[in-house]
Each structure stands twice: as structure tokens, then as C-alpha cells.
């Protein structure tokens, strides 16, 4: 997978085969990271945090969803 703007509101994920990674990376916006392996298959199972604001205050140990 090629992940553009990871963890940002405008994050985009392009999934493909290892043999196609060069072509995929040319289509991706920068900055981007490349992820290999089974973990790529988990991206659809993770919650969508694009519209969530998280906050942590000094001394707290957990993120709070606003």
C-alpha cells in the first residue's frame, strides 16, 4: 500500500501488489509511505478517524475524542 498524507484528514490509501508498487507510488500524492505485508489488509477494518479531533492534556494518559 502507498499511504499519502498518513494520519491527516486528506489521507489516501492505494493498495496493490508488490510488483506494481513503482507504478502505484507515482500516482500517490506526497508525502507518502509504503507499507508491505499482511498489515495492509487491516486498513479497511480500522475506524475512520478523518473527522475526529483527539485531544490529550498534560498529565492525562488517554486521548479524548471531542
PyMOL commands that set and color helices and strands:
alter all, ss='L'
color gray80, all
select helices_A, chain A and resi 18-27+38-42
alter helices_A, ss='H'
color red, helices_A
select strands_A, chain A and resi 2-4+12-14+32-34+54-55+64-65
alter strands_A, ss='S'
color yellow, strands_A
deselect
rebuild
show_as cartoon
